[in-house]
Amino acid sequence: MIRMEIALILVLVFVSFIYFSAGRRNTPLHKAFSALLAIAPLNLVFDAATVYTVNHLETVSPVLNEILHRLFIASMVLVVYLFYKYISILVEEETKKPLRFHLAAKIYLVAAELGAMLLPIHYAVTAKGNYSDGIHVSVCYISTAFYLLLCLWLLFKYRSQIDRKKKAAIGVALVIEAIVSLLQAINPTWLISGMGITLMTLAFYLTLENPDILRAELTEQKMSMLYLKSQVNPHFLYNTLDTIRIQAQLNNDKPTADLLMRLSDFFRLSIKTDKQMTALEDETELSEAYMELMCCRYPELEYNFDFDPDLADILVPNFILQPILENSLLHGMKNKGYRGKVTVTAKKFNNKQDCIEIEVSDTGSGFGKGVKDKIDEILLHFDKEKAKTESIGILNVQKRIKLLCGKEFGLSYTENEDGGVTAHIRLPLVREEYR
């Protein structure tokens, strides 16, 4: 049995190495899974130690045996709690709703840990092997049942709102742990609790936390962006426009030459890099070129960019401002004959050192009846929405922010008191990580 425990420890250590070496943002889900990967191998170490000591009661110190068993049960309770925590955070992210059982789960955790440390330990000696039993071990079985039932309840209640792949992964993991726990209860000498923990962890890693899955999603997004760019050869357009601009200058048509220069700048900046992240100052330059072109087209349109100079080198997902600006013009200013002002600001979010917010505010006609609710729904369930003509821009922006920066960041909209709407783009304050 000890050989099996050692093999399981090596498996989890290997998974932990791959997971942590891939690099992740410190999201609540990442923190929960990281804690699980840290505690689960430790629990298996205590498991392996107790498998040995319980079968050598006559030679192992009773004090050492008792300490190891208490640490094993305490770590086992903590592991099943972390499984619940991971699943509950995942469900919250999927449903966008706070759950009610966090406090009860924590209170039970404290009570179970106290029981693991204080309740008396008894050992059963049999011809097939020895094992610990009695009220002390019941803490482990009751804790597993308690947290598994909480997870099953979450899975059942929110089954229609959870992504099918994630729902299947959670369901399979819970079934595995339930089967292993039942077999352990029926055959106490088997001592296979570590197998259930390892299989559950692997189920989550392979289906939900595998770095390759994230890389595949990012690759898909990048290929989608490159495909859109390739529909019109930007280098050809840029070179052609520059040729026309030079011809306009030779004909002493300065207004046309200036307009073509800004259009050339827009295309030049749009093809400047294929990296997923770009400096905020580059994203701003592209957006200003776009707004200058629109102001030439609509003379009564105004714009203003007001950025904190300290944020110039902050890295942001590329090409996220232009679609938002285009929305402001097409859905806000159009009904006012393209008369009004668009203001773009960037500042640290609530003076936090790790977060910035870009605001795109317009003085347009605002949202029509029911439109804001529809947009809020699209942005909330961005991972389940199918792109439509009227929402493809904001949906693409939301998806790329969530994938590149983390699910706690993203795009949202509010209505202005004096008319018009404001788009809020919340991003992490990162300067060099993506370079």
Secondary structure, 3 states (H helix, E strand, C coil): CHHHHHHHHHHHHHHHHHHHHHCCCCCHHHHHHHHHHHHHHHHHHHHHHHHHHHCCCCCCCHHHHHHHHHHHHHHHHHHHHHHHHHHHHHHHHHHCCCCCCHHHHHHHHHHHHHHHHHCCCEEEEECCEEEEECHHHHHHHHHHHHHHHHHHHHHHHCCCCCCHHHHHHHHHHHHHHHHHHHHHHHCHHHCCHHHHHHHHHHHHHHHHHCHHHHHHHHHHHHHHHHHHHHCCCHHHHHHHHHHHHHHHHHCCCHHHHHHHHHHHHHHHHHCCCCCCEEEHHHHHHHHHHHHHHHHHHCCCEEEEEEECHHHCCCEEECCCHHHHHHHHHHHHHHHHCCCEEEEEEEEEHHHCCCEEEEEEEECCCCCCCCHHHHHHHHHHCCCCCCCCCCCHHHHHHHHHHHHHHCCCCEEEEEECCCCCEEEEEEEECCCCCCC
